[in-house]
Amino acid sequence: MLLTEKEKELLLAILKKERIKLFQGKEKKESIEAMIHKIEQSMRNVKVNEIPKKFDTFKK
């Protein structure tokens, strides 16, 4: 499943805010932390992989 940038931001906000309330167990907390880390890493990768517009002009 692919998420848009806005969907990722919304999911991160909800997970960070509600993780303690919804996920009481230690195993669940660790899996939620891992999911938060993966989503944040995915968002950083998208920003790093963007091609600046000034370099886009070299394409034919």
mmCIF file of the N, C-alpha and C atoms, coordinates in Angstrom:
data_MODEL
# 
_entry.id   MODEL 
# 
loop_
_atom_site.group_PDB 
_atom_site.id 
_atom_site.type_symbol 
_atom_site.label_atom_id 
_atom_site.label_alt_id 
_atom_site.label_comp_id 
_atom_site.label_asym_id 
_atom_site.label_entity_id 
_atom_site.label_seq_id 
_atom_site.pdbx_PDB_ins_code 
_atom_site.Cartn_x 
_atom_site.Cartn_y 
_atom_site.Cartn_z 
_atom_site.occupancy 
_atom_site.B_iso_or_equiv 
_atom_site.pdbx_formal_charge 
_atom_site.auth_seq_id 
_atom_site.auth_comp_id 
_atom_site.auth_asym_id 
_atom_site.auth_atom_id 
_atom_site.pdbx_PDB_model_num 
ATOM 1   N N  . MET A 1 1  ? 0.843  -1.172 0.000   1.00 0.00 ? 1  MET A N  1 
ATOM 2   C CA . MET A 1 1  ? 0.000  0.000  0.000   1.00 0.00 ? 1  MET A CA 1 
ATOM 3   C C  . MET A 1 1  ? 0.891  1.239  0.000   1.00 0.00 ? 1  MET A C  1 
ATOM 4   N N  . LEU A 1 2  ? 0.624  2.128  -0.921  1.00 0.00 ? 2  LEU A N  1 
ATOM 5   C CA . LEU A 1 2  ? 1.381  3.371  -1.006  1.00 0.00 ? 2  LEU A CA 1 
ATOM 6   C C  . LEU A 1 2  ? 0.597  4.488  -0.340  1.00 0.00 ? 2  LEU A C  1 
ATOM 7   N N  . LEU A 1 3  ? 1.296  5.276  0.432   1.00 0.00 ? 3  LEU A N  1 
ATOM 8   C CA . LEU A 1 3  ? 0.671  6.399  1.114   1.00 0.00 ? 3  LEU A CA 1 
ATOM 9   C C  . LEU A 1 3  ? 1.190  7.700  0.532   1.00 0.00 ? 3  LEU A C  1 
ATOM 10  N N  . THR A 1 4  ? 0.319  8.679  0.439   1.00 0.00 ? 4  THR A N  1 
ATOM 11  C CA . THR A 1 4  ? 0.748  9.997  -0.015  1.00 0.00 ? 4  THR A CA 1 
ATOM 12  C C  . THR A 1 4  ? 1.491  10.689 1.123   1.00 0.00 ? 4  THR A C  1 
ATOM 13  N N  . GLU A 1 5  ? 2.125  11.789 0.800   1.00 0.00 ? 5  GLU A N  1 
ATOM 14  C CA . GLU A 1 5  ? 2.867  12.564 1.805   1.00 0.00 ? 5  GLU A CA 1 
ATOM 15  C C  . GLU A 1 5  ? 1.941  13.000 2.946   1.00 0.00 ? 5  GLU A C  1 
ATOM 16  N N  . LYS A 1 6  ? 0.757  13.482 2.599   1.00 0.00 ? 6  LYS A N  1 
ATOM 17  C CA . LYS A 1 6  ? -0.205 13.936 3.621   1.00 0.00 ? 6  LYS A CA 1 
ATOM 18  C C  . LYS A 1 6  ? -0.662 12.773 4.491   1.00 0.00 ? 6  LYS A C  1 
ATOM 19  N N  . GLU A 1 7  ? -0.900 11.610 3.885   1.00 0.00 ? 7  GLU A N  1 
ATOM 20  C CA . GLU A 1 7  ? -1.334 10.441 4.650   1.00 0.00 ? 7  GLU A CA 1 
ATOM 21  C C  . GLU A 1 7  ? -0.252 9.992  5.625   1.00 0.00 ? 7  GLU A C  1 
ATOM 22  N N  . LYS A 1 8  ? 1.007  10.037 5.188   1.00 0.00 ? 8  LYS A N  1 
ATOM 23  C CA . LYS A 1 8  ? 2.114  9.675  6.075   1.00 0.00 ? 8  LYS A CA 1 
ATOM 24  C C  . LYS A 1 8  ? 2.209  10.639 7.250   1.00 0.00 ? 8  LYS A C  1 
ATOM 25  N N  . GLU A 1 9  ? 2.079  11.929 6.971   1.00 0.00 ? 9  GLU A N  1 
ATOM 26  C CA . GLU A 1 9  ? 2.144  12.922 8.042   1.00 0.00 ? 9  GLU A CA 1 
ATOM 27  C C  . GLU A 1 9  ? 1.014  12.727 9.040   1.00 0.00 ? 9  GLU A C  1 
ATOM 28  N N  . LEU A 1 10 ? -0.188 12.452 8.543   1.00 0.00 ? 10 LEU A N  1 
ATOM 29  C CA . LEU A 1 10 ? -1.338 12.227 9.411   1.00 0.00 ? 10 LEU A CA 1 
ATOM 30  C C  . LEU A 1 10 ? -1.149 10.973 10.252  1.00 0.00 ? 10 LEU A C  1 
ATOM 31  N N  . LEU A 1 11 ? -0.699 9.896  9.628   1.00 0.00 ? 11 LEU A N  1 
ATOM 32  C CA . LEU A 1 11 ? -0.463 8.645  10.343  1.00 0.00 ? 11 LEU A CA 1 
ATOM 33  C C  . LEU A 1 11 ? 0.595  8.822  11.430  1.00 0.00 ? 11 LEU A C  1 
ATOM 34  N N  . LEU A 1 12 ? 1.671  9.521  11.117  1.00 0.00 ? 12 LEU A N  1 
ATOM 35  C CA . LEU A 1 12 ? 2.719  9.781  12.111  1.00 0.00 ? 12 LEU A CA 1 
ATOM 36  C C  . LEU A 1 12 ? 2.182  10.581 13.292  1.00 0.00 ? 12 LEU A C  1 
ATOM 37  N N  . ALA A 1 13 ? 1.410  11.606 12.999  1.00 0.00 ? 13 ALA A N  1 
ATOM 38  C CA . ALA A 1 13 ? 0.861  12.434 14.076  1.00 0.00 ? 13 ALA A CA 1 
ATOM 39  C C  . ALA A 1 13 ? -0.034 11.615 14.995  1.00 0.00 ? 13 ALA A C  1 
ATOM 40  N N  . ILE A 1 14 ? -0.877 10.784 14.410  1.00 0.00 ? 14 ILE A N  1 
ATOM 41  C CA . ILE A 1 14 ? -1.784 9.954  15.208  1.00 0.00 ? 14 ILE A CA 1 
ATOM 42  C C  . ILE A 1 14 ? -1.003 8.935  16.019  1.00 0.00 ? 14 ILE A C  1 
ATOM 43  N N  . LEU A 1 15 ? -0.050 8.259  15.395  1.00 0.00 ? 15 LEU A N  1 
ATOM 44  C CA . LEU A 1 15 ? 0.732  7.245  16.107  1.00 0.00 ? 15 LEU A CA 1 
ATOM 45  C C  . LEU A 1 15 ? 1.509  7.850  17.269  1.00 0.00 ? 15 LEU A C  1 
ATOM 46  N N  . LYS A 1 16 ? 2.136  8.990  17.031  1.00 0.00 ? 16 LYS A N  1 
ATOM 47  C CA . LYS A 1 16 ? 2.920  9.619  18.091  1.00 0.00 ? 16 LYS A CA 1 
ATOM 48  C C  . LYS A 1 16 ? 2.037  10.081 19.245  1.00 0.00 ? 16 LYS A C  1 
ATOM 49  N N  . LYS A 1 17 ? 0.854  10.582 18.920  1.00 0.00 ? 17 LYS A N  1 
ATOM 50  C CA . LYS A 1 17 ? -0.032 11.102 19.958  1.00 0.00 ? 17 LYS A CA 1 
ATOM 51  C C  . LYS A 1 17 ? -0.700 9.986  20.754  1.00 0.00 ? 17 LYS A C  1 
ATOM 52  N N  . GLU A 1 18 ? -1.107 8.925  20.091  1.00 0.00 ? 18 GLU A N  1 
ATOM 53  C CA . GLU A 1 18 ? -1.936 7.902  20.720  1.00 0.00 ? 18 GLU A CA 1 
ATOM 54  C C  . GLU A 1 18 ? -1.193 6.621  21.089  1.00 0.00 ? 18 GLU A C  1 
ATOM 55  N N  . ARG A 1 19 ? 0.101  6.522  20.817  1.00 0.00 ? 19 ARG A N  1 
ATOM 56  C CA . ARG A 1 19 ? 0.813  5.254  21.023  1.00 0.00 ? 19 ARG A CA 1 
ATOM 57  C C  . ARG A 1 19 ? 0.765  4.767  22.464  1.00 0.00 ? 19 ARG A C  1 
ATOM 58  N N  . ILE A 1 20 ? 0.835  5.653  23.409  1.00 0.00 ? 20 ILE A N  1 
ATOM 59  C CA . ILE A 1 20 ? 0.827  5.233  24.818  1.00 0.00 ? 20 ILE A CA 1 
ATOM 60  C C  . ILE A 1 20 ? -0.570 4.793  25.236  1.00 0.00 ? 20 ILE A C  1 
ATOM 61  N N  . LYS A 1 21 ? -1.587 5.527  24.795  1.00 0.00 ? 21 LYS A N  1 
ATOM 62  C CA . LYS A 1 21 ? -2.963 5.205  25.173  1.00 0.00 ? 21 LYS A CA 1 
ATOM 63  C C  . LYS A 1 21 ? -3.429 3.886  24.566  1.00 0.00 ? 21 LYS A C  1 
ATOM 64  N N  . LEU A 1 22 ? -3.140 3.690  23.289  1.00 0.00 ? 22 LEU A N  1 
ATOM 65  C CA . LEU A 1 22 ? -3.684 2.539  22.573  1.00 0.00 ? 22 LEU A CA 1 
ATOM 66  C C  . LEU A 1 22 ? -2.862 1.270  22.739  1.00 0.00 ? 22 LEU A C  1 
ATOM 67  N N  . PHE A 1 23 ? -1.563 1.405  22.873  1.00 0.00 ? 23 PHE A N  1 
ATOM 68  C CA . PHE A 1 23 ? -0.685 0.242  22.860  1.00 0.00 ? 23 PHE A CA 1 
ATOM 69  C C  . PHE A 1 23 ? 0.063  0.156  24.188  1.00 0.00 ? 23 PHE A C  1 
ATOM 70  N N  . GLN A 1 24 ? -0.493 -0.564 25.125  1.00 0.00 ? 24 GLN A N  1 
ATOM 71  C CA . GLN A 1 24 ? 0.055  -0.634 26.482  1.00 0.00 ? 24 GLN A CA 1 
ATOM 72  C C  . GLN A 1 24 ? 1.232  -1.601 26.604  1.00 0.00 ? 24 GLN A C  1 
ATOM 73  N N  . GLY A 1 25 ? 1.200  -2.722 25.877  1.00 0.00 ? 25 GLY A N  1 
ATOM 74  C CA . GLY A 1 25 ? 2.243  -3.738 26.016  1.00 0.00 ? 25 GLY A CA 1 
ATOM 75  C C  . GLY A 1 25 ? 3.575  -3.301 25.449  1.00 0.00 ? 25 GLY A C  1 
ATOM 76  N N  . LYS A 1 26 ? 4.665  -3.870 26.006  1.00 0.00 ? 26 LYS A N  1 
ATOM 77  C CA . LYS A 1 26 ? 6.012  -3.503 25.558  1.00 0.00 ? 26 LYS A CA 1 
ATOM 78  C C  . LYS A 1 26 ? 6.255  -3.933 24.113  1.00 0.00 ? 26 LYS A C  1 
ATOM 79  N N  . GLU A 1 27 ? 5.801  -5.153 23.747  1.00 0.00 ? 27 GLU A N  1 
ATOM 80  C CA . GLU A 1 27 ? 6.019  -5.622 22.375  1.00 0.00 ? 27 GLU A CA 1 
ATOM 81  C C  . GLU A 1 27 ? 5.290  -4.722 21.387  1.00 0.00 ? 27 GLU A C  1 
ATOM 82  N N  . LYS A 1 28 ? 4.068  -4.348 21.735  1.00 0.00 ? 28 LYS A N  1 
ATOM 83  C CA . LYS A 1 28 ? 3.300  -3.487 20.843  1.00 0.00 ? 28 LYS A CA 1 
ATOM 84  C C  . LYS A 1 28 ? 3.958  -2.110 20.733  1.00 0.00 ? 28 LYS A C  1 
ATOM 85  N N  . LYS A 1 29 ? 4.471  -1.608 21.849  1.00 0.00 ? 29 LYS A N  1 
ATOM 86  C CA . LYS A 1 29 ? 5.127  -0.301 21.832  1.00 0.00 ? 29 LYS A CA 1 
ATOM 87  C C  . LYS A 1 29 ? 6.347  -0.327 20.920  1.00 0.00 ? 29 LYS A C  1 
ATOM 88  N N  . GLU A 1 30 ? 7.128  -1.392 21.000  1.00 0.00 ? 30 GLU A N  1 
ATOM 89  C CA . GLU A 1 30 ? 8.321  -1.506 20.153  1.00 0.00 ? 30 GLU A CA 1 
ATOM 90  C C  . GLU A 1 30 ? 7.948  -1.597 18.676  1.00 0.00 ? 30 GLU A C  1 
ATOM 91  N N  . SER A 1 31 ? 6.877  -2.325 18.360  1.00 0.00 ? 31 SER A N  1 
ATOM 92  C CA . SER A 1 31 ? 6.470  -2.435 16.957  1.00 0.00 ? 31 SER A CA 1 
ATOM 93  C C  . SER A 1 31 ? 5.942  -1.101 16.436  1.00 0.00 ? 31 SER A C  1 
ATOM 94  N N  . ILE A 1 32 ? 5.268  -0.339 17.285  1.00 0.00 ? 32 ILE A N  1 
ATOM 95  C CA . ILE A 1 32 ? 4.789  0.984  16.886  1.00 0.00 ? 32 ILE A CA 1 
ATOM 96  C C  . ILE A 1 32 ? 5.966  1.928  16.676  1.00 0.00 ? 32 ILE A C  1 
ATOM 97  N N  . GLU A 1 33 ? 6.957  1.863  17.562  1.00 0.00 ? 33 GLU A N  1 
ATOM 98  C CA . GLU A 1 33 ? 8.162  2.686  17.400  1.00 0.00 ? 33 GLU A CA 1 
ATOM 99  C C  . GLU A 1 33 ? 8.865  2.344  16.086  1.00 0.00 ? 33 GLU A C  1 
ATOM 100 N N  . ALA A 1 34 ? 8.920  1.058  15.745  1.00 0.00 ? 34 ALA A N  1 
ATOM 101 C CA . ALA A 1 34 ? 9.547  0.635  14.492  1.00 0.00 ? 34 ALA A CA 1 
ATOM 102 C C  . ALA A 1 34 ? 8.773  1.171  13.291  1.00 0.00 ? 34 ALA A C  1 
ATOM 103 N N  . MET A 1 35 ? 7.445  1.139  13.377  1.00 0.00 ? 35 MET A N  1 
ATOM 104 C CA . MET A 1 35 ? 6.621  1.648  12.285  1.00 0.00 ? 35 MET A CA 1 
ATOM 105 C C  . MET A 1 35 ? 6.819  3.156  12.119  1.00 0.00 ? 35 MET A C  1 
ATOM 106 N N  . ILE A 1 36 ? 6.872  3.877  13.224  1.00 0.00 ? 36 ILE A N  1 
ATOM 107 C CA . ILE A 1 36 ? 7.113  5.322  13.170  1.00 0.00 ? 36 ILE A CA 1 
ATOM 108 C C  . ILE A 1 36 ? 8.460  5.597  12.514  1.00 0.00 ? 36 ILE A C  1 
ATOM 109 N N  . HIS A 1 37 ? 9.471  4.839  12.901  1.00 0.00 ? 37 HIS A N  1 
ATOM 110 C CA . HIS A 1 37 ? 10.813 5.011  12.323  1.00 0.00 ? 37 HIS A CA 1 
ATOM 111 C C  . HIS A 1 37 ? 10.800 4.750  10.816  1.00 0.00 ? 37 HIS A C  1 
ATOM 112 N N  . LYS A 1 38 ? 10.115 3.694  10.380  1.00 0.00 ? 38 LYS A N  1 
ATOM 113 C CA . LYS A 1 38 ? 10.057 3.366  8.949   1.00 0.00 ? 38 LYS A CA 1 
ATOM 114 C C  . LYS A 1 38 ? 9.360  4.455  8.149   1.00 0.00 ? 38 LYS A C  1 
ATOM 115 N N  . ILE A 1 39 ? 8.270  4.991  8.678   1.00 0.00 ? 39 ILE A N  1 
ATOM 116 C CA . ILE A 1 39 ? 7.546  6.045  7.966   1.00 0.00 ? 39 ILE A CA 1 
ATOM 117 C C  . ILE A 1 39 ? 8.393  7.307  7.884   1.00 0.00 ? 39 ILE A C  1 
ATOM 118 N N  . GLU A 1 40 ? 9.058  7.663  8.984   1.00 0.00 ? 40 GLU A N  1 
ATOM 119 C CA . GLU A 1 40 ? 9.930  8.841  8.972   1.00 0.00 ? 40 GLU A CA 1 
ATOM 120 C C  . GLU A 1 40 ? 11.077 8.656  7.987   1.00 0.00 ? 40 GLU A C  1 
ATOM 121 N N  . GLN A 1 41 ? 11.660 7.463  7.945   1.00 0.00 ? 41 GLN A N  1 
ATOM 122 C CA . GLN A 1 41 ? 12.754 7.183  7.011   1.00 0.00 ? 41 GLN A CA 1 
ATOM 123 C C  . GLN A 1 41 ? 12.260 7.276  5.571   1.00 0.00 ? 41 GLN A C  1 
ATOM 124 N N  . SER A 1 42 ? 11.081 6.766  5.314   1.00 0.00 ? 42 SER A N  1 
ATOM 125 C CA . SER A 1 42 ? 10.493 6.841  3.981   1.00 0.00 ? 42 SER A CA 1 
ATOM 126 C C  . SER A 1 42 ? 10.309 8.290  3.547   1.00 0.00 ? 42 SER A C  1 
ATOM 127 N N  . MET A 1 43 ? 9.845  9.124  4.459   1.00 0.00 ? 43 MET A N  1 
ATOM 128 C CA . MET A 1 43 ? 9.650  10.541 4.139   1.00 0.00 ? 43 MET A CA 1 
ATOM 129 C C  . MET A 1 43 ? 10.986 11.233 3.876   1.00 0.00 ? 43 MET A C  1 
ATOM 130 N N  . ARG A 1 44 ? 12.024 10.876 4.639   1.00 0.00 ? 44 ARG A N  1 
ATOM 131 C CA . ARG A 1 44 ? 13.356 11.454 4.394   1.00 0.00 ? 44 ARG A CA 1 
ATOM 132 C C  . ARG A 1 44 ? 13.891 11.005 3.039   1.00 0.00 ? 44 ARG A C  1 
ATOM 133 N N  . ASN A 1 45 ? 13.664 9.747  2.680   1.00 0.00 ? 45 ASN A N  1 
ATOM 134 C CA . ASN A 1 45 ? 14.137 9.235  1.399   1.00 0.00 ? 45 ASN A CA 1 
ATOM 135 C C  . ASN A 1 45 ? 13.489 9.967  0.234   1.00 0.00 ? 45 ASN A C  1 
ATOM 136 N N  . VAL A 1 46 ? 12.209 10.265 0.346   1.00 0.00 ? 46 VAL A N  1 
ATOM 137 C CA . VAL A 1 46 ? 11.516 10.991 -0.716  1.00 0.00 ? 46 VAL A CA 1 
ATOM 138 C C  . VAL A 1 46 ? 12.141 12.365 -0.893  1.00 0.00 ? 46 VAL A C  1 
ATOM 139 N N  . LYS A 1 47 ? 12.448 13.040 0.203   1.00 0.00 ? 47 LYS A N  1 
ATOM 140 C CA . LYS A 1 47 ? 13.045 14.374 0.124   1.00 0.00 ? 47 LYS A CA 1 
ATOM 141 C C  . LYS A 1 47 ? 14.443 14.318 -0.480  1.00 0.00 ? 47 LYS A C  1 
ATOM 142 N N  . VAL A 1 48 ? 15.215 13.302 -0.146  1.00 0.00 ? 48 VAL A N  1 
ATOM 143 C CA . VAL A 1 48 ? 16.579 13.169 -0.662  1.00 0.00 ? 48 VAL A CA 1 
ATOM 144 C C  . VAL A 1 48 ? 16.568 12.831 -2.147  1.00 0.00 ? 48 VAL A C  1 
ATOM 145 N N  . ASN A 1 49 ? 15.608 12.036 -2.584  1.00 0.00 ? 49 ASN A N  1 
ATOM 146 C CA . ASN A 1 49 ? 15.570 11.571 -3.966  1.00 0.00 ? 49 ASN A CA 1 
ATOM 147 C C  . ASN A 1 49 ? 14.924 12.554 -4.935  1.00 0.00 ? 49 ASN A C  1 
ATOM 148 N N  . GLU A 1 50 ? 14.386 13.658 -4.442  1.00 0.00 ? 50 GLU A N  1 
ATOM 149 C CA . GLU A 1 50 ? 13.794 14.646 -5.333  1.00 0.00 ? 50 GLU A CA 1 
ATOM 150 C C  . GLU A 1 50 ? 14.889 15.305 -6.160  1.00 0.00 ? 50 GLU A C  1 
ATOM 151 N N  . ILE A 1 51 ? 14.576 15.553 -7.430  1.00 0.00 ? 51 ILE A N  1 
ATOM 152 C CA . ILE A 1 51 ? 15.517 16.211 -8.330  1.00 0.00 ? 51 ILE A CA 1 
ATOM 153 C C  . ILE A 1 51 ? 15.191 17.700 -8.336  1.00 0.00 ? 51 ILE A C  1 
ATOM 154 N N  . PRO A 1 52 ? 16.163 18.525 -8.020  1.00 0.00 ? 52 PRO A N  1 
ATOM 155 C CA . PRO A 1 52 ? 15.909 19.969 -8.059  1.00 0.00 ? 52 PRO A CA 1 
ATOM 156 C C  . PRO A 1 52 ? 15.536 20.417 -9.468  1.00 0.00 ? 52 PRO A C  1 
ATOM 157 N N  . LYS A 1 53 ? 14.704 21.421 -9.578  1.00 0.00 ? 53 LYS A N  1 
ATOM 158 C CA . LYS A 1 53 ? 14.212 21.883 -10.876 1.00 0.00 ? 53 LYS A CA 1 
ATOM 159 C C  . LYS A 1 53 ? 15.344 22.357 -11.779 1.00 0.00 ? 53 LYS A C  1 
ATOM 160 N N  . LYS A 1 54 ? 16.395 22.953 -11.230 1.00 0.00 ? 54 LYS A N  1 
ATOM 161 C CA . LYS A 1 54 ? 17.472 23.458 -12.081 1.00 0.00 ? 54 LYS A CA 1 
ATOM 162 C C  . LYS A 1 54 ? 18.214 22.316 -12.778 1.00 0.00 ? 54 LYS A C  1 
ATOM 163 N N  . PHE A 1 55 ? 18.243 21.104 -12.183 1.00 0.00 ? 55 PHE A N  1 
ATOM 164 C CA . PHE A 1 55 ? 18.879 19.963 -12.824 1.00 0.00 ? 55 PHE A CA 1 
ATOM 165 C C  . PHE A 1 55 ? 17.924 19.243 -13.760 1.00 0.00 ? 55 PHE A C  1 
ATOM 166 N N  . ASP A 1 56 ? 16.642 19.483 -13.602 1.00 0.00 ? 56 ASP A N  1 
ATOM 167 C CA . ASP A 1 56 ? 15.630 18.844 -14.431 1.00 0.00 ? 56 ASP A CA 1 
ATOM 168 C C  . ASP A 1 56 ? 15.723 19.331 -15.875 1.00 0.00 ? 56 ASP A C  1 
ATOM 169 N N  . THR A 1 57 ? 16.328 20.483 -16.136 1.00 0.00 ? 57 THR A N  1 
ATOM 170 C CA . THR A 1 57 ? 16.413 21.036 -17.484 1.00 0.00 ? 57 THR A CA 1 
ATOM 171 C C  . THR A 1 57 ? 17.397 20.265 -18.352 1.00 0.00 ? 57 THR A C  1 
ATOM 172 N N  . PHE A 1 58 ? 18.270 19.458 -17.758 1.00 0.00 ? 58 PHE A N  1 
ATOM 173 C CA . PHE A 1 58 ? 19.234 18.689 -18.533 1.00 0.00 ? 58 PHE A CA 1 
ATOM 174 C C  . PHE A 1 58 ? 18.612 17.473 -19.194 1.00 0.00 ? 58 PHE A C  1 
ATOM 175 N N  . LYS A 1 59 ? 17.414 17.106 -18.796 1.00 0.00 ? 59 LYS A N  1 
ATOM 176 C CA . LYS A 1 59 ? 16.734 15.968 -19.411 1.00 0.00 ? 59 LYS A CA 1 
ATOM 177 C C  . LYS A 1 59 ? 16.359 16.311 -20.840 1.00 0.00 ? 59 LYS A C  1 
ATOM 178 N N  . LYS A 1 60 ? 16.360 15.313 -21.691 1.00 0.00 ? 60 LYS A N  1 
ATOM 179 C CA . LYS A 1 60 ? 15.967 15.535 -23.090 1.00 0.00 ? 60 LYS A CA 1 
ATOM 180 C C  . LYS A 1 60 ? 14.558 15.098 -23.313 1.00 0.00 ? 60 LYS A C  1 
# 
